[in-house]
Amino acid sequence: MLALSDCGEVTITATDQANASTEPQPDAAGKASLTDVLTITLGHATNDLYQSFLAPLLPVFIATMGLSKTQAGLLSLIRQLPSLLQPAMGHLADRLGLRGVLIVAPALTGAMVSLAAFAPNYRLLALLLFAGGVSSVAFHSVAPATAGELAESGSMGRAMGLWILGGELGFTVGPLLIAGVVDRFGLRATPWLMVLGILASALLYSRVKKLPHRSSSQAHSLPWRDALGQLRPAMVPLIGLAVTRAFALSGIASYLPTYLSESGASLLVSGASLTLYQSAASVGVVAGGWVSDRLDRRLVMLASSLGMPLLLTAFLLLKGAGQVLALVLMGLVAVAYDPVALAVVQETATQNRALATSLYLALTFLIRSIATVAVGAIADQIGLRGAYVISAVILLFGTPFLFLLPLGRHPPT
């Protein structure tokens, strides 16, 4: 600290000199924060890479274990059941810190899922998938809140965009990886894939170990009832938006190849269309968060909410290159909303980030799961084209919810 000498001169104590020499300069701190967020993004990509293994492996399990379609479907449900625990895990993360969970979760998820692919019977397979689901949910309860805390001032949208990008990359690469390994080396080689999770955890440890066990916001976290009360003004309209968006988003993600196949496209073209859509979404999710930091949160959400039904309609009406362009633009616009919504959640509940993000992610997951079934049921009655038209109309009903969000003109800095 500063001190006056007997002759009136200002002097600096040794403590201040030490602090000045050890404190990072603003530029260095910003670079360090971005590197930490990117490290968490890589951990997210690795964790979700393993979660994407089940769908490509289901035909193998059905053949080798003699499973019925019902038993195969139950495996997906068993893997997803731990998602119900996510809000409770988020609350624990706010109260206790749980930085260690962030570090070890990719390794645990990788170990459980890689061993599950090699499981000799159905019960052990289900148990390992459930355990992998628990570690994955634990990671999702801690990691996005940590990325939000590390975000530079005014860069929450970018941090959430990068976080979501990690999941998109994991689910894009994972099916190709597991299919290639099993096709070339067989199921016996799958345990070696856990090495990727171990490496991701080692990298997380190298970056996260320097962080305090509990952040300043966690040290002052609110009781869960108070936190929910603080979150309610933003959460109610966000859930309304989640419901109206879920039909279109789940309909595209689940039924796009089926729609194109029924329209006369080849299996290759139908499958490639979904990859094209997801690739565009990976760009849109980063761009949406970045733009919302610099312009206005509500503006990006409004552009996504109005652009999605227009582009979905164009996709249904056009053919050839025009349809491809509409699909790419739809991917860019549709998911640009997601990092902005996560940023709003974290900025609303700054003292309980993990609980807020966990609750929001769990609710949106549940809503989209129900919407997937609903879109399929509608398609059974009037066809997928009709289901998509109804989904586009439902999207428009979400627009009023945007104006109920407690947002200012510009995002907080």
Secondary structure, 3 states (H helix, E strand, C coil): CEEECCCCCEEECHHHHHHHHHCCCHHHHHHHHHHHHHHHHHHHHHHHHHHCCHHHHHHHHHHHHCCCHHHHHHHHHHHHHHHHHHHHHHHHHHHHCCHHHHHHHHHHHHHHHHHHCCCCCHHHHHHHHHHHHHHHHHHHHHHHHHHHHHCCCCCHHHHHHHHHHHHHHHHHHHHHHHHHHHHHHCHHHHHHHHHHHHHHHHHHHHHHCCCCCCCHHHHCCCCHHHHHHHHHHHHHHHHHHHHHHHHHHHHHHHHHHHHHHHCCCCHHHHHHHHHHHHHHHHHHHHHHHHHHHHCCHHHHHHHHHHHHHHHHHHHHHCCHHHHHHHHHHHHHHHCCHHHHHHHHHHHHCCCCHHHHHHHHHHHHHHHHHHHHHHHHHHHHHHHHHHHHHHHHHHHHCCHHHHCCCCCCCCCCC
